[in-house]
Structure formats: structure tokens, C-alpha cells
């Protein structure tokens, strides 16, 4: 489109240049038109309107706090398997719907309150600043701090305490939603890691034959794996329980047992130790008859079964727990209690 086709009222008007001369559209068709005159908002000239905006912002921040409390209450009170009908979506999880709604309202109200505050109460005067070098001079830094203080004063942050306090409340409460969700990382371990299926009177059952073990079944130099009486591979928690209760049984000549407690907790040289490595929980399965050493195949941690199963090589942090055993009236090997220390690798609750 040529300049002749542009309506005259849309052409750049005459403006004065730096030297006082008049620049026309013919001289500079891209002359800077400048900023339009500033128009005051109703809140700038009417304190009652400013108070109304302040109450609206405070209401939004307060609503955010209420929604956050509702989020936490929904998480605690609504069962995870509860289903509700929401038109037109259909049947959905009541817990998910409540959590999504309350968290959405909490975040939206914080954002809406901040936007309304900026658009109605903070200064909206247009300001221009010339470009400058990246390296700021001391005068520039002083100017920035002065502008910041001026902006803070014009925002009413210090004067409008209702907005400030409710905003702090909303920002302080909304992170609690994420903290509460950490509860879903898994059930609390409580003291479950400290106990196994072993108990006084539980017979030692061969994991291969599923038959109770007699002392005569364990020969010198052999390695036998056992589990507690009453466990079945068809149990829903079998893998969880066997990961703590798996046992290895070795018969050593009593005169070759160096550790006094190990000898007292054995039966005729038959010792029972946890099969779970104390490094990262791998099952131990390699046994050296001549040295009575057992080796973890994962990271080569080595334990001496003739000396309290202490660590003699590798990254394992402590010895294998020993199970105190004896013989019942029927002649079968039985446990005389549970392990006296947690099985497997160390964990954060372990004292």
C-alpha cells in the first residue's frame, strides 16, 4: 500500500526533533509516536474502590488457604477406593476428584489474587529506560534499589496489611499439599524390618523338600537352605517374608567354631545364619568347605561362618545375623526365637 492510499488521519503527525525543528511524515515516516497519556484507574482516585479491590484480593488468598485445608482433609477422610459419579465424566475416583479440585482452586486463587492486585492496586505508570551496558555502574545499582523501594511503596505491600498477611498465609499453606502427597511414597515401615517369621518353636523346613530338618540331615561341609514352618510359596506375601526369613544352615566341627556365642546358639555344630547379605540384600549361595567362608555373588562380600559370620572382605557393613536353634521333642531342628538384630542391609530407622 502506498502512502497516498493511507488515510490522512493515520499518517504520523508533526513532531519536534532534538534540535527543535519539525519532522513531518515525509521527513521520517517511522518517527516515534511516544507514549499515550496516562489514564488513572478508579482505584487510583477513589480509596473506596481501592479498599474493595483489597478485599477481593484478600478473599482470593483466603479461599486458597481454605482449599489447601480441604486438600489435606480430603486426603485423610476419603477412602482411596471410593467412586463418585460426576456428569458428564462418569464414575471416577472420589479421592482424585477432591484432590484435583481443591489443589486447582488453591493454586488458581493465588494466581488470580496476585494478578488482581497488580492490575488494580500496584502502580501502572509506564516508564521508559535507555539501554545501557551489561556491567552496571554504582549509580545504576543505586537507581535500581531506589526503584525497587519506590515500587514496594507504590504496591502498598507495607501499608495494606490485609493483603500481605493473607498472601503469606496462602503461600505458606499451599506447599503442604505436596508434603502430604509424600505419604503415598509407601506404607511406613514401623518395626516390620526388625522382625521375621521366625519365632520360638518354629521348625526349620528344607526349602527344596519342604520337610522339617533333623540334625542328621545336615552333614559336615554341606550347605542347606531353610525357611520357617508354616510358610508356603502360594502365600500372597511369601516373597516379602522369605526375603527376611531365608536361612542357611551349615554344620561345623564344634572345635572349629571360634566365636563363643555362635557355639552357644548352635546345636552339635549346626549353625543357622541369615541368607540375606548385609550389603544390599542379595541371597548368599556360595560356600567354601575348607575355610567355612560364604560369598555373596553380587559384590563378593565374604563372611566367616566359623567366627560369628563376620565380614572378612567386601562392601558389607556388618556380620550376618545368627538364629538361635535347638531340637524339639520330636527330634526336629527348631528356632528358639527370632533374629536379635534386623536382617539384611542397614536402613534409615535402624538404631
Steps between C-alpha positions, in 0.01 A plus 500: 500500500650840403498808721233653276258220593543547880230722654637836602393461865715182527818667377763594761439847631761773511741469790786710627848350468789530741617825328161665518411456133174341393511150351220408262391162365693576186819563703473188725206265435611286800515773761439388860140593584580495873287360783131575525397718793462306824144424604436461869306198623203538727705349786759777456251777568241326720623345826169313542559324169854419612363350821257287299786369286700433815215293643467306173870411504483403866192286430684313224801432725270387782313271261836351400574422866159336543554291185840383629343393828231323295772320303655363820160411647399317179823302501438387858123445490415362155576128442725427204248252352195730523337571162269793420293592195589835344297609199601488217824319588336198662628293789842610622706472817354725766840554656663605172211735420516665843879536494503641148219746569634634828859529379385668179292754694790568740747570220250694286402731786863585574558586135172689459561695820849600391375608154209703642735663750740602221229627264299702751725609787862500386633795302434475125688809387695427181873560537773501236867440555788526257706191424831485679804281524467164674752596766301712741658812642461589868257775406289245310492261792398784728227593253376138489475485878324834505255381232442179697423692817273733306321203344459335839356819638263548205382138521363565845670185628592660829187711534237244399554246777187300420628406153851435628394272784249298295754459218758370748239261637411366155864458396585332829214249484501394134836312524338276761316332213828365367620401846182299559548317170834366627291263712422307178864405452409181684380364831702592804739214588431533875691204654431250220864498388607388848289182508471186289280191499739322733375447856559265788390148409496557120657196332765540231356380167722405205422743217549228235312208655263702723567247777607580859870458559662263750859546617594185307385669176779757524842356424836659571605716206150522351292815446123475549237768451197514728187702565260522797234239555159607368616708203381411150604623159131562429471761776439849362785644707738205460765696311491782752535265796759264352715803416546542876465142628718306253749292698820313419612210719856370524649231720845573637706296742441665839875530564527710179248759613693804623217720626367410845144626442483323166585173673237558768230577240582193290400136543776241474692733267195583285484877457220698336562841343294740292541440129453871422822694441540807722621711207199539268297191586615246240451129584824330601551160337873426469670300779863394536528186715866526598488860627131514599468821301181600314511737206232736371491468118391862446793699638727230645442577868651209696396382846672254735234261637743354752555842661155653549453558123712813520593684181849416379476651150274722292262793547263339754467714810441246775489127576214269406238462776498158668184309594508312828390139442437181693315168467136440598356190665446337160865537408457780245706817486305801624556869557530625857383848403529761227822667383621740767600760242348617170569285196662631184651841420481798734201730473425855613296403809756253626644599835 
